[in-house]
Amino acid sequence: DEAPVDADSKDKKKSREIKISQIRAVADFMTLSTHRDGYRVLLIHPAESMNAAAANALLKTLEEPPPRSVIVLVTDQLGRLLATIRSRCQKVLLPAPDEATAVAWLTERGVKNPAAALAAAGGGPLSALTYADPEYQTARANFISALADPNLDFSLAAQNFEKHDLSDVLGWLHAWTFDLISSRMLGRVNFYREHANALERMVRHASLPNLFRYETELRQTRRLINHPLNARLLIEQLLIGYKQAIKPTQ
C-alpha cells in the first residue's frame, strides 16, 4: 500500500503547502492493515512544504510508526525541515548524476540542447525536463533579457511577469544573481552560460558586498513563497533591489 502526500496534488485550488488535514488523513491510513501483510509506504514530497502544524502532527507517527511501515520524506531543502523532524529520520543523500550521464538521459527523452537545459536546472536532470519545455524556455528567456537590459524598466517587467509562477521567476532571478557573483569572483558562469559575456560586463564594476546582500534577500524571500503575496509588487521590489545591487561602485 502506498500513500503519497504531494503539495501539488490537484485540489479545488492548488496549494503550495502540505496542511495538517492531509497529515491527519495519512495518519489514519497508517493504522489500516496492509494488503497480504505487505509493507505500507508513506511518501511526503516535497517535505519542506509541510507547514508548522502539519510537521508537528507528523512527529507522533515518526516516533511510533506502525509495524511494516516505511515513511519517506523527500526534500532538496533540508534546512527548511524542523529539527525535530530531521532528528527522527535517517538521512539518505542522493547525489546528482555526472553531466555526461545526465545529458545522455535527457537526449534519450528528446530534450533539445540538453547541456543548456541541465545547466539551467543546476545539474538536476528531472528539473531539466521542465526547463526544456518550450513555453517555459520562452518565459525564462524573456525575463533574462529584461535583466540583461541596462535600461531595465522594473515596473513594466513586474507587470509582464506577475502572472507567471512566482517560484519560477524568483528562481530565475536567484540563479542570475548567483552567476553575477560567480562571474565577478571566479570568472565562471553556471546557470546562464549563453549570457556569460553579458554577465561579465554587467558585474565588472559592481560591489561584491551589495551583490551578497541582495542574494541573501532573495534567499529570505524564497522562504516566504508559500505565503499569500502580491506578485507584481514583490517582483517590482526585487528588481529595484537588483538595479541597486549591480550599480557600479563610485
N, C-alpha and C positions, 0 to 999 in steps of 0.2 A: 504494500500500500504506500502511496506517496501523496503528500500534501504540500504543494508549493505555495509560498506566500510571496507574492510579487507586487511591488509598489505600482507597476504599470498594468496590472490586471484591469481589463475594461469593466468599468462600473457604470453607474448612471453618470458619473462625472469622474474623469481620470484624476487620480490623486498622486501626488509626488511623495507621499509618506505612507508607511505601514502604521495602521492605527491599532489601538488597544482592542477594538472589537474583533479585528482579524486574528490577533494573537489569542484572544479568548476562544475564538472558534476553533483554532488548531489545537488548543489545549484540550478541548472536548474530543477532537479527533484522536489525540494521543491516548485517550482512555479506552478506545474501542479495541476489540480483539482483532488480531491480524489474520489475514487470509491464509489458511493452511499452516498456521504457526510460523509464517514468514516474518520478515523484518518490516517495520514501519519506518518510513523516511519522511522527515520534515525538512524542507529546503526553504530558507529565507534569503531572498535576493532582491535588491541589494540590501544587506543587513543594516548599513548605516542609515537607511531611510526610515527605520523604526523611530517613532517619536519617543519622548522620555517615558510616557506612561506605558507604551507598548513594550519597550525594552525592560522596564521594571516588572511587567506582567509575565515576561518570559523567564525571569530568573528562577521561579519555583520549578518550572519544567526542566530547566537546565540542571538544577540542583538534584532533582529526583526524577530522572527520566524513567518511563515505564520500561519493563524488560523488552529486549529485542527491538530497540528503537535507535535510530540514527538521526541526529539533528545536525544539519549542515547550514552554517551561516557563511554567505559569500560576500566579500567586500574587497574593494581596492582602496578603501579609505579607513584603515584600521583605527586610526586615531579618533575617528568620529564615533566609535562604539564606546559605550560605557565601560569603565574599568571593571565593574562588577560582572559585566558580560564577558569581557576578554579573559578574566581570571578563571572562568568556569569552562573555558573551551581549550581544546588542543589546537594550536596554530599549525596549519599546513600551508607552506608557501608554494605557489605555482608560478615559476619564472616564465617570462615571455620567451617564445622560441627565437632562435637566431634569425637574422634578417633574411638569409638565403632560403631557409625553410619556410618562413612566413610568406615571402614573395612568391615562392613556388606554389604554396597553398592558395594564395589569392589568385594567381594566374589560372589555376585549375578551375576556379569559380567564375572566370570570365571578367575579372576586375581589370579595367584598362589602367595603365600606368600604376601597377601595384606598389612600386617602390615609393612613389609620391603619396599614395593613399596610406601606406604603412607609416611613413614619416609624419604625416599629418595626424595620425592616430597615436603618436607617441610610441610606436612599436607594437601596438596591440592588434593582432590580425582580425579579431572579431569586430573591434571598433572600426577597423579599416574598411570593412564591408559597408558600414553606414557612411563613412567618409567618401566612398566611391560612388554613392548614389548621385545621379546627375543633378537632381533638384537641390540636394544638399550642397553639392560642389558649387553650383551657381550662386546660391545664397552666401556661402563662405567666401567665394572669390569676390563678390560684390562688397562684402563687409571689409575684406582685407584691402581692396582697392581704396575704400574710404579711409582706412587707417594710414595707407601709404601716401595719401594726398596731403601735401604740405599746407593746403588751404582747406583742410577738413572743416566742414560745416557740421558741428556736433548736433545741432538741433534737427537738421534735415536727416542726418544719419539715424538719430534716435527715432524719428518718425518713420523712416523707411524700414527699420528692423524691429519695431515694437511688437509686430505680430509673429515674429519668429520665436522658436523655442528659446526662452531666456537662458537656459543652461547651455545651449549651443553657443549663443552669442558671447556669453561670459567665457566659455571655453576657448573660443577663437581669440578673444582679446587677451586672455591669460597666456595662451601659447605664443601669441605675437610679442607680448611683453617679455616672456622668458627668452625668446630669440633675440630681442633687443639687448638684453643683459648679456646673453651668451656671446653675441657678436661683439659687443663692446669689450668684454673681458677676455674672451678666448679666440675671437675671430672665427667663430663656428656657429652655424645655424642648424637647429634640429628639426623644427616643425615646418618652416616655410622656406625650404631650400631654394625654391624658384624665385624667391624675393631676397636672396642673400645680399645682392648689391644695394638694393633699396634700403634694407635694414642697416647696412653698414653706413650708408650716407646719413640716414636719419639720426643715428645714435653717436656719430663720430664726436660731437662736441657736447653731448648730453651729460648730466650729472648722475654718476652711479648711485649715490645716496638717494636721489629723487626717484630713480627707477626702482630701487629696492623698496622704498616706502610705498610706491604705487603697487608693486607686486604683492606686498603684504595686504594692502587694501583690497585687492582682487581676491586673495585667498579668503579673507574675512567675509567678503560679500558672497562668495560661492557657498559658504556655510549657511547662509540665510536663504538659499534658493527655494526652499520648501515653504517659506512664509509668503503670505499674500503681498505682492509688490507691484507698484506702478511701473510697468516695463519701460515706458518712454522716459519717465523721469530718471529711473535708475541708469539706463543706458546713456542719457544725456549727461548725468552727473559723472559717470565713469569716463566718458570721452573728454569732458572738461579736465578731469584729473590726468588723463592720458596726455593731453596737449601740454599741461604743465610739466609732466614728467619728462617729456622729450625736448623741452625748451632748452636751447643752448645755454651753457653757463656763460656768465659775463666775464 
